[in-house]
Amino acid sequence: MTEKIIVKKSNGIGQLLFNQTDKRNAISLEMWQAIADISQEFSSDKEVRVIVISGVGDKAFSAGADISEFSTKRSSEQETTHYNKTMVTALEALDHLIKPTIAMIQGYCVGGGASVAIHCDIRIADETGRFAIPAAKLGLAYHWTDVQLLTQLVGPAFAREILYTGRQFTTEESVQMGLVNRMVPSNEIASYVKSYATHISNNAPLTIKAIKQMVGETLKESNNRNIPFMNQLVDACFNSEDYREGHSAFVEKRKPIFKGR
């Protein structure tokens, strides 16, 4: 693990915080590696029901990959291949998390930072958020899976605008495009996200897991969707203790206590 990422866990919420404030929380190679490891740990931790990803401080979620490393960590074809594979593995680990992920965004959310954000399920930002994918300004090509994910979020017209221009978009613009779910005032965003994550964590974990996996299946081409698997997810919820608890709590007019089984 690395000190450049802080990990916390409390009351069902796991937190991953980028901690390289002198570089606007730019993501180094070791941080990409840590994202994958932490994602796997959170995924298997029964105490964690929701994951919040953010940057330390209020200046940046993450300004992207740590470009200062490129001369040493991406100086050859072999090193570049390894770097890119490490980055893709980290983003895939976020995708494979079976628990909801929320990106809490303040300040810069650029390049690799934007990639992390769009691989989260929900994005909540304050009015200082600045979103950009400046690949065209660097002569880079954005990975096709990220282009696909961005297009699914904002549609082809806005995806083209974001990628063609490479410019920074405000939070308000990002909400209009569908890139950001909600805009919250800076002085309220921490408490808002905590409350939002708590609200989700109080819901039935098996249902949340089923929803996340089914949304993933519905985004696939129709002939690639695993219909039997989705039916199994539905059956598992109906046959669970949590379903019986939810029904009893509704009848008894009380708050349900879900245990994820």
Sequence and secondary structure as in RCSB ss.txt:
>XXXX:A:sequence
MTEKIIVKKSNGIGQLLFNQTDKRNAISLEMWQAIADISQEFSSDKEVRVIVISGVGDKAFSAGADISEFSTKRS
SEQETTHYNKTMVTALEALDHLIKPTIAMIQGYCVGGGASVAIHCDIRIADETGRFAIPAAKLGLAYHWTDVQLL
TQLVGPAFAREILYTGRQFTTEESVQMGLVNRMVPSNEIASYVKSYATHISNNAPLTIKAIKQMVGETLKESNNR
NIPFMNQLVDACFNSEDYREGHSAFVEKRKPIFKGR
>XXXX:A:secstr
  TTEEEEEETTEEEEEE  GGGTT B HHHHHHHHHHHHHHHH TT  EEEEEESSSSEEE SB GGGHHHHSS
SHHHHHHHHHHHHHHHHHHHH SS EEEEE SEEETHHHHHHHTSSEEEE TT EEE  HHHHT    HHHHHHH
HHHHHHHHHHHHHHH   EEHHHHHHHTS SEE  TTTHHHHHHHHHHHHHTS HHHHHHHHHHHHHHTS GGG 
 HHHHHHHHHHHHTSHHHHHHHHHHHHTS       
